């Protein structure tokens, strides 16, 4: 168990806190929670991580075994081998019934989001993004091109405002970026509204990029079929990652699916090297896709723990947004004080609402034990409760 980052001494130090915290709210949670529900603590000085929206359980055992087996190939590029980048792209294409030249890989989705700037953001106001979102593309455009990106504020319900976004599109718009479910709100757009928006806005001159980093965490019945939009020849670019649901954040593998023409444009920014990700990353990603049950199991566990947290926050009468992801955006009234008072409990968080929502904080969903400690800390913040 030590190999998974379990620190026995630290666990004993906080064990009494866990015992007390377990009685915060009398909520029943499902039997499918991991039996070996460990705390993610790799050193005595490492905080409990509730800020990066990582999968706290790590990747599937099959993935760990595959990585270990092929460590002897770290001296090689990920090419000309069973586990190579072309085979990973082929696998992604086959899973989604599209062509291989409609797939591009990147060092996490972060690299692809930066590539969007280089491809579509060379002119002022050519990119439109929500004002509160995972704003890599816009921030990168501001830095490398030093010009304006149109930012559309969220509506009163704190949803991405598709109507306002639609009105902001002009003949100069080259890219509209939509994060769904959105980060940091955790909210997903209604399927019909997103589909209608893409059909109306996506054109030969305007690409709609849909960042689906958390799509695997949504209930399948509520998940938009963006691949269908792509197959219907609408100019959409679907961006996904192995960092979240698959538990591979440290290996940095992301990908995008789009028209052959759009993928060719992005590849041009790679100088046609095509995403030279690491050998362990390729091995892990292919194995993760082959393990067809793990993501479903994690989704259920995440939903159970998230529901536990939400019901506890309801008991405390603390405002939060219902989430479709592995994090919750919470109105903590005073983000600086909130963060300070969590430190004695070993938590590290960052405010998550941006300039439009300065009193809100984004809380990642950890293991059940971690969240019980978190809720014990919150229970002691009388100033926070309504």
N, C-alpha and C positions, 0 to 999 in steps of 0.2 A: 504493500500500500504506500510505502514511502515514495515509490517511483511516480505516483500520481500527485505528489506535492503535499502529502499529509504530514503535518508537524505535530507529533504527539504531545510535546511539552506545551505548545501553544494551545492545543485543544483542551488539555487539562486545566489550563489557566482560565479558559472561558467556559468550561463545562458547566459551572454553576449558573452562569448567566443564561445558557441555553435551557437549563432545567426550569428556571423561573420564567423565561420568555415563552416556554411552550404553553403556558396558561393564559396568554394574552387574550385570546378569544376562543370560545368553544366551537371551533369550526371543523367539520369533518372533511378530510381530504382523501382523494382516491388511493386505492391500493397499488396503483401502478408507479408510485414514487419510488425512486431508486432505494433499494434496501441499504446499500452502502453509501449513504448520503453524506459524503465527506465535506469538510470545510476546505476551501481552496487557500491554503497557506503554505507557501514554499520556503519562507524564511521567517524568523522571529520578528523582523522589522516590516514585513509586507502587510499592507492593509487589506481588509476584505474588499474585494473589487466590485463595487456597485456602480460603475461609471462607464464601462466600455461595451456593455450589452453583449458580453461573451457568453458562450455556452459553458456554464460552470461545471458541467460533468465531463467535459473533454470529448474527443472523438470516440467512435465505436471501437471496441476491442479489435475488430478485424482491421481497422485502419492502423491502429498502433502496431499490430503484428506485421503488417505490410511495410510500414516505415522501417521497423527494426530489421526486417529481412533484407531490405535493399539499401541499407546505409553504406554498403561497400561501393555504391555507385556515385557517391557525392563528389568524386573527382571528375565526373563526366557531365557534359551538358545533357539536358533532358531531350535527347533526340536519338534516333536509330536504335530504339529499344522497345520492348513490349509496353513499358510505361513511358511514353513520350508525349510531347505536346500535341502532335498530330492525332494520336490515338485518343487523347482527352477531348479534343475538338470533335473528332468523329463520334465519340460516345455522346457528347452533348447534342450534336446534330441529330443523331438517330433517336435519342430520347424525345426530342421535340419535333421530329419528322420534318426537318429542314436540311438544307445543304451545308456541307462543311465550310464553304466560303461565306456562310452567313454567321460564322462564329469567330470571335476574337478573344484571346486570353489576356489577362493582365495581372500585375502584382497586386492582388486584391482588386476590388472594384474602384478603389481610390485612384489607381493609375489610369483606369479607363475614364473616370470623371475628369481627370486632368487633361486627358487626350481630347475630350469634348471641347475644352476651351481652345486648344491649339487648332482644332479642326473647324469649329464654328464661330469662335469668338473674336475674330480678327477685326471686326468692325464694331463701332459703338452701337449699343442697344440691339445687338444681334442675338443676344441670349436673354431669355426670360426665366426667372426662377421664383419660387415662393420666398417671402422675406424670412420666414422661420422654417428652416429645413436643414438637411445635411448639405451645407452650402459650399462644398469643395469646388465645384465648377465655377461658381460666381467669384469666390475668393481668389482662385487661380487666375481668372480673367482680369480681375482688378490688379493683381500683382504683375503679370507678365505683359499685359497690354495697356494697363493704366487708363482704362476708360470705363464708361458706365455699363452696368448690367441692369436690366429692369427687374425690380423686386416687387412682388405682389403680396401685400399683407394678407394674413389669414382672415377668414370671415368671422362673424361673431361667435360661431360655434367652434372656432379654432380648427376648422377644416381648410384645406387648400381651396382657394376661391377660383374655381374653374371658369365661372362667368367673367370675373374681372380679368383673369388671365387671357381668355379668349378675346376680350375687347382690346387688350394691350398688344396683340399680334398685329404687325404691319408687314409691308412688303420687304422690310429690312430684316425681319426675324428669321434667323437660321435654325435656332434651337429653342425648344421649350422643355424645361426639366421638371419632372414630377416625381416625387418620392412617395411610393405607395406600398405599404403603410408608411406614413410620414415619420421622419425622425426630426425633432424629439417628441412630437405629440403622441405617436403610437396609433394614430387614427388612420383608418383606411377609407378610401373614397367609395361611394356606392358604385357597384359594378356598371350599371347602366349609364351613369353619368360619365364615368371615365371612358367607357367605350364610345359614347356619343361625342365626347370632347376630342378623342383621338381621330375619329373619322372626319370631324369637321376641320381640325387644325392641321393635322399631318398632311403634308403636300410634297410636291417635287422639290420645293425650295425650303421647306420647314420640317425638321425632324422633331418628333416628340420622344424624348428620352425618359423612360420609365424605370426608376431605380427601385428594384424589387429585392433589396438586401434582406428583408424580413418576410418575404412572401411565403416561405415554407412554414412560418409560424401561424399563419392564418388558418381558420377553419376552411377545409377544401371547398365546402359549399359556398363560401363567401369570396372565393378567390377569382379575380377576373381572368378570363382566358386571353391574355395579351398575345400569346403565340398565334391564336386565330387571327388577330388583327394583322400580324406580320404575314401570315399565309395569304391573307386577303389583299396583300400588296399595299397596305397602308404604311407610310413611312415612319414606323416606330422603331426605337432601339430599346431593347429590354436588357437591363443590367442586373446581374446577380452575383452572388459571392458564396464561397465555401467557408467564410469566416464566422458566420452566425450559427445557423441551425446545425451545420455539419461539425462545428467545434474545431475549425482549423485556422483560427485567427492568426496564430503565430507563423503559419506557413505562407500566407499572402497569395491566395489564388482567387481571382475573380474572372468573370467573363461577360460578354455582351453578345446579344443575338439581334441581327437586323437584316436589312436588304444586303445583297451582295455588293451593291454600289456603296452603301454607307460603311460597311465593314472594310471595303477597299480604301476608302478615305481615311479611316482610323489606322489601318495598317501602314498607310503612307507616313503617318506620324511616328510609326515604329521603325521607319526606314526598311519596312518589309522583313524585319527580324521576327515579328509575330509573337511577342510575349515570351521571352526566354525565362520562364519561371523555373524554380529549383526542381531537382530530381525528387526530393522528398515530397514537395508540393504536388507534383504530378502523380506520384504513387498514391499519395493520400487521397487526392481528389477522385481518381479513377476507382479506387477501392470504396470510397464513400458513396459514389453513385451505384456501385454494385451491391452495397449493403442496403437493400430496399426498405428495411423495417426500422432502421435507427431513427431517422428523422421523425417518423410518425410517433415513436415512443417519446422522443424529446418534446415534441409538440404537446403531447398529453401531459407530461410532467410539468412543463412550463405553464400550461393553462391551469393546472391544479394549484401550483404554488402562487401564481398570479391572482387567482380567485381568492385564495387565502389572504393575500395581502390586501386586495381590494375590499373584502368584507371587514377586515380589521380597520382599514382607514374609514370605512363607513361607520364603524362603531365609535371611532374617535371623532367623527364628524369633520374629517379633513377632506378638502376638495381635491379631486384628481380627475384625470381623463381616462375613460374606459379604453383599454389598449388592445391592439391586435398583435402585439409583439412580445419581446422578452424584456420590456422596460415599461415603466409607468411615469407619466409626467404629473408631478404633485405640486400644489400650491403650498409652499412652506412659509409664506409670509415674509420671512427674512432669511434669504439664502445663505448669507454669510454666517449668521448665528446658527442656523440649522447645521451647516457643515461643521462648525466649531464644536457643537454639542454632540456630534456623532463620533468625533475623534476618540474619546475615551473608550468607546465600544469597538474600536479598531476598523471603522469604516472610512473609505475614501470615496467621495462623490464630487461631482462638479455641477454647478448651476447649469440648467439645460434649456431655459426658455428664451435666451437671447435678449436683445434690447427691448423687444416688444412685450416680453413676459418676464420681467426681472425677478419676480418673487417665486418663480417656479423652478423646480429641480427635477432632473431626469434620474430615476432610480432603476438600475438594472435589476432584473429578477435573478437572484442567486438560488442556491439550494434552499430547501425548507429550513434547515438549521440557521443558515445565514439570515434569512428573512425573519425568523423568530427573534434573533438578536436585534435586528434592525427595528422591529416593531416594539420590542422592549424599550429600546432607546427613545423611540417616538412617544411611547406611552408616558414617559417621564417629562415630556416637553409640554407642560400645562399651557404655556403661552401660545402654543401652536394650535391647540384644540379650540374649536369655535365656542 
